[in-house]
């Protein structure tokens, strides 16, 4: 059996019957199962937004690290 990366799970058939109930009862991500295997995860909007922000922060940190050894140039705001 594959590992399930959520504290809660719901069968895909049960999800089809009442999707809003699954969303309302969720306290965090919910694994959507098909034949006892996770096929998708239902993530609350607030958590998805937080994940996207963390990913963006990680990408920006990578850019900063990649430019750390570049020569610093001084410019005036008016010159831009």
N, C-alpha and C positions, 0 to 999 in steps of 0.2 A: 504494500500500500504506500502511495506517495505521501509525503508529509504535507500537512495542511497548515498554512501560515496565517491562521486566524483563530480566534477563540471560539467563534461560532460558525456553524455551517448550515446549509439548507439544500435540499434536493432541488434540481432544476424543475421537476414537475410541481413541487410545492411552491416554488417561486412563481411559476406561470399562473397559478391559481390566484395568488394575492401578493403581487410584488411590493405594494406599499406596506404591507404588514412586516415583511422582511426588513425593509428600510427603517420603519419606525421602531422595531424591536432591537435593531442592531445597536450595540454599544462598541463601535469600532468596525473594522473590516469583517465581512462575512464571506466564507468560502462557498461558492456555488458548486455543487457536486453533481456529477453524472456517473451513475454506476459506482458510487463511492470513490470517485477520483475527482480532484479539483479541476474544474475547467475554466473558472473565472473567479474573480474576487469583486465583491461589491464594497466600495469604499465610500464612506460619507464625504460629502462635498468639502467640509471644513478640513478633514484629514488629507484629502487629495490636494487641496490648495497648499497646505503645509508641506507636503511632499514635494510639490513643484517648486516652492520657495527654497527648500533645502537643496534641490538639484541645481537650481539657478545659482545659489550661493557657492556650491561646489565648483560649478563651471567658472564663475568669476574668480574663485581662489586659484584655479588652475591657470587662468590667464595671468593673474598677478605673479604667480611663481615663475611662469615662463618668461616674464618680462623683468624679473628681478635683476638680472645681470646687464640689462641694456643701459646705454649711456643716457644720463639725465640731461634734458634740454630745457633751458629757461626761455619762456616766451611771455609776451605781454598779452593780456586779454584783447586789447585793441588790434593786435596783429592777426588775430584769428578771424 
